[in-house]
Amino acid sequence: MDDIISRDDEKNRELAREKGRKDEQDSQRDRELATEKGRKQGLEEERARENARKKQKGGMGTGIKIVISLIVLAIVIAVVAWFSLNVTVTNVTPGNALPFTTNYGVSFPEGQTITIGNTHISVLSYQNELISDIDGDRQKLVIGEDRIITERRAVITTLGAITLMDTNFKIDLKYKGERDNRAYFDMAVHTSKQVPDMLLKQLLPPEIDARPI
């Protein structure tokens, strides 16, 4: 009888150990499943963050490309507009108010005809005098004497239709002397409207080397 009880106890203990092992295996499997689930969730969250970063970066990249494209377009338009400037100078009846004055130091190469607007000017030194020819009207100048380019109207347009400047102007020239075959003058440009220097210089040819003073 005791043997039967002992075998039953041993069997119960074995069953208990087996159940313990199974419970442990189940717990281990649950932990592994939980770990795998956590790993997958972490990967999904990382992918979601990466996608969000890519979308944000893509959006910023698109915005930067648009800004760059607009800047390039503006530069192209500005260049085209600058190189399509057209200056038209016509005669007008003198006597209009010309309250604005811009002063330059200029030098004319001797013996060369220079065009300012529709006015043709040439100068040539002789002994201590300067022979100045403005549209066929010759006059001798000594240092300190003046010559006047009578009132004109200047219109500057760009792109064939856009008016940038429309003003009457008159030019006073004061002879300052001759050096290295160039005649030097103080030039005062009087205008009916305030004109930016960069536009006003469109009237002045590069040969006279006009510099603001």
Secondary structure, DSSP 4 states (H G I P E B T S, - for coil): -HHHHHHHHHHHHHHHHHHHHHHHHHHHHHHHHHHHHHHHHHHHHHHHHHHHHHHHHHHHHHHHHHHHHHHHHHHHHHHHHHHT-EEEEEE--S-----EEEEEEEEEETT--EEETTEEEEEEEETTEEEEEETTEEEEE-TT-EEEEEEEEEEEEETTTEEEEEEEEEEEEEEEEEETTEEEEEEEEEESS---HHHHGGGS-GGG--EE-
